[in-house]
Amino acid sequence: MSKLGALFLFFISVAGISCNTAAPVSISNRPASINDRPTTNIVETPSKPIGEMTWTNDAGEVQKLSDLKGKAVILDFWATNCPPCREEIPHLNSLLTKYGSEKLAIYGLHVGDATDKAEIPNFITQTKLDYPIGYPEKALTSFVFASTDAIPQTLVIDRNGQIVKKVVGFSDRIKLDLDLAVDTAVTAN
């Protein structure tokens, strides 16, 4: 193979890799996110029971995870300036359509800064987000972001309030992991 041909193949492979991932995003001044790194083993110990963790909904009401017992729950931590967060929303919408709100509750929990918060109305319109949003309490964000501050981070919780899976980022592989985790969560006894 000629040097030109080898160089061409190298550039094609690099272009293919870079097109499959979204730009990194961070919610702090630390290094940013990934798009394809599922995290399946949660080793962090929460500061209080998971069921007691809360978020404030868009109407200003405090909601507690234990209030949703009997339903599978997805808690999706995002910000408007996060490309993988945008990519994930249509899939989360489709999961809600597939299982229905009687079996599955999804909450998009915003973790961006005040400037990012001002963009939420446009973000919801652009992404056609079909589930409620909220703002997580410190105990919940400390637990979820204990190992990395990359977003999106998504927790799948079964009908009994047990965490089935935590994923960081969004990709085709993570989409399949989410599908399996949600199916497990919805059918848990």
C-alpha positions as CSV (number, residue, x, y, z in Angstrom):
1,M,0.0,0.0,0.0
2,S,1.3,3.4,-0.8
3,K,2.1,6.0,1.8
4,L,-0.7,8.2,0.4
5,G,-3.2,5.3,0.8
6,A,-2.1,4.6,4.3
7,L,-2.4,8.2,5.2
8,F,-5.9,8.4,3.7
9,L,-7.0,5.3,5.7
10,F,-5.6,6.9,8.9
11,F,-7.5,10.1,8.4
12,I,-10.7,8.3,7.5
13,S,-10.5,6.2,10.7
14,V,-9.8,9.3,12.9
15,A,-12.7,11.1,11.3
16,G,-15.0,8.1,11.9
17,I,-14.0,7.9,15.6
18,S,-14.5,11.7,16.2
19,C,-17.9,11.7,14.5
20,N,-19.2,9.0,16.8
21,T,-18.8,11.0,20.0
22,A,-20.1,14.3,21.3
23,A,-18.0,17.1,22.6
24,P,-17.0,16.8,26.3
25,V,-19.1,18.6,28.8
26,S,-18.5,19.5,32.4
27,I,-20.7,20.9,35.2
28,S,-17.7,22.2,37.1
29,N,-14.3,23.5,36.5
30,R,-12.9,20.0,36.5
31,P,-12.3,17.9,33.3
32,A,-15.3,17.1,31.3
33,S,-17.4,14.3,30.2
34,I,-17.4,11.2,28.1
35,N,-20.0,9.9,25.7
36,D,-19.4,6.2,25.9
37,R,-18.4,5.0,29.4
38,P,-21.2,3.1,31.1
39,T,-20.8,2.9,34.9
40,T,-22.5,-0.2,36.3
41,N,-21.2,-0.7,39.8
42,I,-22.2,2.0,42.2
43,V,-19.7,2.0,45.1
44,E,-20.6,5.4,46.5
45,T,-22.4,5.4,49.8
46,P,-25.2,8.0,50.0
47,S,-25.3,10.5,52.8
48,K,-28.9,9.4,53.4
49,P,-31.2,6.6,52.1
50,I,-31.7,6.8,48.4
51,G,-35.5,6.8,48.9
52,E,-35.2,10.0,51.0
53,M,-33.3,12.0,48.4
54,T,-35.3,14.8,46.8
55,W,-35.5,17.3,44.0
56,T,-37.6,20.4,43.5
57,N,-39.9,20.3,40.5
58,D,-40.6,23.1,38.1
59,A,-43.6,24.2,40.2
60,G,-41.4,24.5,43.3
61,E,-42.7,21.4,45.0
62,V,-40.2,19.0,46.7
63,Q,-40.4,15.4,45.4
64,K,-39.0,12.4,47.1
65,L,-37.8,9.2,45.4
66,S,-39.7,7.0,47.8
67,D,-43.0,8.7,46.8
68,L,-42.6,6.8,43.5
69,K,-42.3,3.3,44.9
70,G,-44.2,0.9,42.7
71,K,-42.9,2.6,39.5
72,A,-39.6,2.2,37.8
73,V,-37.8,5.6,37.8
74,I,-35.2,7.2,35.6
75,L,-33.3,10.2,37.0
76,D,-31.4,11.9,34.2
77,F,-28.9,14.5,35.2
78,W,-28.3,17.0,32.4
79,A,-27.6,20.6,31.3
80,T,-28.6,22.5,28.2
81,N,-25.0,22.9,26.9
82,C,-24.4,19.2,26.8
83,P,-24.6,17.5,23.4
84,P,-24.9,13.9,24.7
85,C,-27.7,15.2,27.0
86,R,-29.6,16.4,23.9
87,E,-28.9,13.1,22.1
88,E,-30.3,11.1,25.0
89,I,-33.7,12.9,25.3
90,P,-35.5,11.3,22.2
91,H,-34.6,7.9,23.6
92,L,-35.9,8.7,27.1
93,N,-39.1,10.0,25.5
94,S,-39.4,6.7,23.6
95,L,-39.0,4.7,26.8
96,L,-41.7,6.7,28.4
97,T,-44.0,6.0,25.4
98,K,-43.1,2.3,25.5
99,Y,-43.8,1.7,29.2
100,G,-46.3,4.4,30.0
101,S,-46.4,6.7,32.9
102,E,-48.2,4.1,35.0
103,K,-45.0,1.9,35.0
104,L,-42.2,4.4,34.5
105,A,-41.4,7.8,35.8
106,I,-38.7,9.9,34.2
107,Y,-37.3,13.1,35.7
108,G,-34.8,15.3,34.0
109,L,-32.8,16.9,36.8
110,H,-30.9,20.0,35.7
111,V,-27.4,20.4,37.1
112,G,-26.2,23.4,35.0
113,D,-25.4,26.8,36.3
114,A,-27.7,29.9,36.4
115,T,-26.8,30.9,32.9
116,D,-27.6,27.4,31.7
117,K,-30.9,27.4,33.7
118,A,-32.1,30.5,31.7
119,E,-31.9,28.3,28.5
120,I,-34.2,25.6,29.8
121,P,-37.4,26.8,28.1
122,N,-35.7,26.9,24.7
123,F,-34.0,23.5,25.4
124,I,-37.3,21.8,26.2
125,T,-38.9,23.2,23.0
126,Q,-36.0,22.2,20.8
127,T,-35.6,18.7,22.2
128,K,-39.3,18.0,22.6
129,L,-38.6,16.8,26.2
130,D,-41.8,14.9,27.3
131,Y,-41.1,14.3,31.0
132,P,-40.9,16.7,34.0
133,I,-37.8,18.5,35.0
134,G,-36.5,19.4,38.4
135,Y,-33.5,20.5,40.4
136,P,-31.8,18.0,42.7
137,E,-30.8,18.5,46.3
138,K,-27.1,18.5,47.3
139,A,-27.3,15.0,48.8
140,L,-28.5,13.6,45.5
141,T,-26.0,15.3,43.3
142,S,-23.1,14.5,45.8
143,F,-24.1,10.8,45.6
144,V,-24.5,10.7,41.8
145,F,-21.4,12.8,41.0
146,A,-19.1,11.2,43.6
147,S,-17.0,9.4,41.0
148,T,-17.2,11.8,38.0
149,D,-18.8,15.1,37.2
150,A,-19.5,14.2,33.6
151,I,-23.0,14.5,32.1
152,P,-25.4,13.1,31.3
153,Q,-25.6,10.7,34.2
154,T,-28.6,8.4,34.3
155,L,-29.9,6.3,37.2
156,V,-32.4,3.5,36.6
157,I,-34.2,2.6,39.8
158,D,-36.6,-0.4,40.0
159,R,-40.1,-0.5,41.4
160,N,-38.8,-1.3,44.9
161,G,-36.5,1.7,45.0
162,Q,-33.3,-0.2,44.3
163,I,-30.7,1.2,41.8
164,V,-30.5,-1.2,38.8
165,K,-27.9,0.8,36.8
166,K,-26.0,4.0,36.5
167,V,-24.7,5.2,33.2
168,V,-22.5,8.1,32.2
169,G,-22.7,9.6,28.7
170,F,-24.9,8.5,25.8
171,S,-24.1,6.3,22.8
172,D,-25.6,3.4,20.9
173,R,-24.1,0.9,23.4
174,I,-25.5,2.9,26.4
175,K,-28.9,3.1,24.7
176,L,-29.0,-0.8,24.7
177,D,-27.8,-0.8,28.3
178,L,-30.6,1.6,29.3
179,D,-33.2,-0.5,27.5
180,L,-32.2,-3.6,29.3
181,A,-32.0,-1.8,32.7
182,V,-35.4,-0.2,32.3
183,D,-37.0,-3.5,31.3
184,T,-35.4,-5.1,34.4
185,A,-36.6,-2.1,36.6
186,V,-40.2,-2.2,35.2
187,T,-40.6,-6.0,35.7
188,A,-38.9,-6.2,39.2
189,N,-41.1,-7.8,41.8
